Amino acid sequence: MSRSLKKGPYVDPRVLKKLEGRKHGDRTVIKTWSRACVIAPEMVGFTFGVHNGKDFVSVLVTEEMVGHRLGEFSLTRKFSRHGGKMQKEIELASKQRELDAAKAAKASDKK
């Protein structure tokens, strides 16, 4: 559910405090655990290290991100492809075809 318009967006005051005294476009990473913090226009151009539960993911804030939350750009789950044994065989076959095509192209260039 969205937050009440009367209350306004939730911007963590600790994150804003870390922004004070920094110049716009400063590339030093600002570490934060506040994934629920809404990205405000003052944050554009800064790089945040957003904690995902294990380590910090670097997020460079752009204008399109304003209104979203910091946690949306730091995934907490690691995606490892779908499929099992069959999928692995298909990928190996396609990789082998690419290698064969590259060798054939290299051989035709030498002639």
C-alpha positions in Angstrom: 0.0 0.0 0.0 1.2 3.5 -0.7 1.8 6.0 2.0 -0.7 8.7 2.8 -0.4 11.9 0.7 -0.8 13.9 3.9 2.3 12.3 5.4 4.4 12.5 2.3 7.2 10.1 1.2 9.4 8.5 3.7 12.9 9.8 3.4 15.2 8.6 6.1 16.7 11.6 8.0 20.0 9.7 8.5 20.4 9.4 4.7 19.8 13.1 4.2 22.3 13.9 7.0 24.9 11.9 5.1 24.2 14.0 2.0 24.9 17.3 3.8 28.2 18.8 3.0 28.7 16.7 -0.2 28.8 18.3 -3.6 26.4 17.3 -6.3 27.9 14.4 -8.4 30.3 13.3 -5.7 31.2 9.6 -6.5 32.0 8.4 -3.0 29.7 5.6 -1.9 27.3 6.4 0.9 26.5 3.2 2.8 23.0 2.7 4.0 20.8 0.0 5.4 17.6 2.0 4.8 16.1 0.1 1.9 12.7 1.7 2.6 13.9 5.2 2.0 12.3 6.9 -1.0 14.7 8.5 -3.4 14.3 12.3 -3.3 15.4 14.8 -6.0 18.3 15.9 -3.7 19.8 12.4 -4.0 20.3 12.5 -7.8 23.9 12.1 -8.9 25.1 10.4 -5.7 26.2 6.7 -5.4 24.6 4.7 -2.5 25.8 1.4 -1.1 22.5 -0.3 -0.4 22.7 -3.3 1.9 21.0 -6.4 0.5 21.4 -8.6 3.6 24.9 -9.8 2.7 26.8 -7.0 1.2 26.4 -3.5 -0.2 25.3 -3.0 -3.8 26.3 0.2 -5.5 23.4 2.2 -6.8 24.0 5.4 -8.9 20.8 7.5 -8.5 19.4 9.0 -11.7 16.4 11.2 -12.3 14.2 8.3 -13.4 14.7 6.7 -9.9 13.0 9.6 -8.0 10.0 8.3 -6.2 11.2 4.7 -6.0 12.7 3.1 -3.0 16.5 2.4 -2.6 15.7 -1.3 -1.9 14.2 -1.8 -5.4 17.7 -1.4 -6.9 19.5 -3.8 -4.6 18.2 -7.4 -5.1 18.2 -9.6 -2.0 17.9 -12.9 -3.9 20.4 -14.4 -6.3 19.0 -15.6 -9.6 20.5 -18.8 -10.9 18.9 -19.8 -14.2 15.8 -21.9 -14.6 15.9 -25.6 -15.6 18.0 -28.4 -14.5 20.1 -31.1 -16.3 18.3 -30.6 -19.7 18.9 -26.8 -19.6 22.5 -27.3 -18.9 22.9 -29.7 -21.9 21.1 -27.2 -24.2 23.5 -24.4 -23.1 26.6 -26.5 -23.6 25.4 -27.5 -27.1 24.8 -23.8 -28.1 28.2 -22.8 -26.7 29.9 -25.6 -28.7 28.1 -24.4 -31.9 29.4 -20.9 -31.3 32.9 -22.2 -30.9 32.7 -24.3 -34.0 31.4 -21.3 -36.0 34.2 -19.1 -34.7 36.8 -21.7 -35.7 35.2 -22.1 -39.2 35.3 -18.3 -39.7 39.0 -18.2 -38.6 39.9 -21.0 -41.0 38.2 -19.3 -43.9 40.0 -16.0 -43.2 43.4 -17.8 -43.4 42.7 -19.2 -46.9 
